[in-house]
């Protein structure tokens, strides 16, 4: 009944908007009007209501009014949802309750949309108090290390890469140079324990080092295997265990390597791209 009511409300608002398409619309006014119409009903959405990405849904997303929610160890957690280049982004979960007048979807239901054969995640890097750019990474088809990396981008297991630093640049300026990061435990290089049990070495992880490659230097299942590296330049050799590749934004990582102190670079946001 609750979801049926929400769906009818969305259809009503969309119908009213279509009847007045000739009138210029202010995003703030539209969002405010929508919110006033729904104060008396539940704001729980289903994935089916999200999928069409109608004009109303896009308006709500642009206004920051749609969030994924999770209960973790008795605490409410929420994750922003945004549209960027017409792609739906589910941001990392944070330990705070959902704001009032926000539409919510179960985080676990949203994660069922992820296609693990071609999952794409993102890391936002920042330094000197500013967000400098977004890096998109496509993960290898359904491997343990890839799943672990995705979980640390979404925060679904309680831990995430959010607010972690890049730790060092190795072989800077030479073939095969790379940056390291991802110590979600200690942020020093001494942590980064696995989230998934039973991670094992696999031939699927073996690839020659090339620009944009993403992996870990640590054996799967070892105490630091949640740490990651991003390769900057090609090299005719292999190292570590690869599980993904940068498909957009490598220039952000390259810019970070030119800083005097790479540890000034932080992951200021992260998450996963949801296919619809």
GUTIVO-630379 format. One record per residue (C-alpha): z, x negated, y negated. Coordinates in steps of 0.1 Angstrom, whole numbers, plus 5000, padded with zeros to 4 digits. Each point is the difference from the previous one (the first is absolute). Layout:
<tivos>
ZXY
...
</tivos>
This chain:
<tivos>
500050005000
500949724976
496849815005
498050324998
501550084966
499349654987
496450035012
499550334983
501549874968
497649705000
497050235006
501150224971
500349724976
496649855011
498450354996
501450034964
498849654991
496450085013
499950314978
500749794970
497949685007
498350024966
503349934982
501049644996
503149925022
502949774991
501549845031
503550034987
499650374992
498450085034
502749825019
502750184979
498350345006
499849945037
503649905002
501250314982
498150215025
501749855029
503649974990
500950305021
498349885032
500449715024
497949694993
499549905036
496349925008
498249955032
497349745007
497550285003
500750104964
499749644988
496749935018
497550184977
501149804970
499250304977
500249984962
503550135001
501149755026
498449714980
501850134969
503450005018
499349655014
499049874966
503250154986
502249825026
501050335015
499249935037
502249795022
500649905036
503650055011
502149865028
503650025011
501249655011
503549955014
501250314981
498449904967
497150164982
497149784993
496850074982
496649844994
497550064972
496550125007
497249914977
496250024997
498149684992
496249985002
500250345017
502149855029
503450145008
502749744999
503550045016
502349764983
503149835015
503150215007
503049964977
503650105006
500350284974
499750385002
496950184991
499850114963
500250374992
496850204999
498149765023
497850105029
501049835032
498549915034
501849865030
499349625000
499650005038
497250264997
498349804974
500149695022
498250195027
497049994978
499749625003
497249885022
501449695016
496549885009
499249934964
503350044980
500049884964
503249914981
500649864965
502349764983
500450004962
500949664986
501749944967
501549714979
501449954966
501050364999
496650155005
498150145030
497049775003
497850165027
499750185033
498949835033
498650225027
500349885036
498250145030
502049955032
498749905034
499550295024
503450115013
501949685007
503749954999
500149774970
497650234981
502350305007
503049804989
498349904968
499150364993
503650115005
501249744975
497550134975
501250365004
503749935005
500150265028
502649805020
502349944970
498749664990
497049914980
498149724981
500850174967
501749754976
499549705023
498649684985
497249775010
501749695014
497549714998
496449894997
499049775029
497249754998
499350114964
496549924988
498849895035
498050185027
502250255019
502750034973
502150315001
503050184985
503150115019
502350294995
501650305016
503649905006
501450354996
503549895012
500949694980
497049944977
500449635006
497949935030
503050015023
499650365011
497350245009
501150135034
497650225020
500350384997
498350075033
501349895034
497849835026
497549844976
498049745020
497349744995
496650145004
496449864999
499250294975
502049794974
497849695002
497549954972
498649714980
501749974966
497950154972
500550144966
502050325000
501349985035
503650145004
502449905028
503349845008
500749645008
502850105024
499750095037
500150385004
503650105008
501549694984
502850044974
497549964971
496850175012
500250274973
499149744974
496349984991
497449774986
496850074980
497349745004
498249894968
497249775012
498049965032
500849735025
498349925033
503250035020
502550275010
503750034994
502650275005
499550355011
497650224980
500250384997
498050094970
497649914971
500050054963
497150244991
500850024963
502149824975
500149645013
499449894964
503650124993
501449765027
497849714987
501450064964
503549995014
499549665016
499349854965
503550084988
502449724996
502550185023
498550225027
503550155006
499650184966
497550235018
501450325015
498850295020
500650274974
498650295022
498450055033
498850275024
497250145021
496750174993
499850345017
496650125013
499350374993
</tivos>
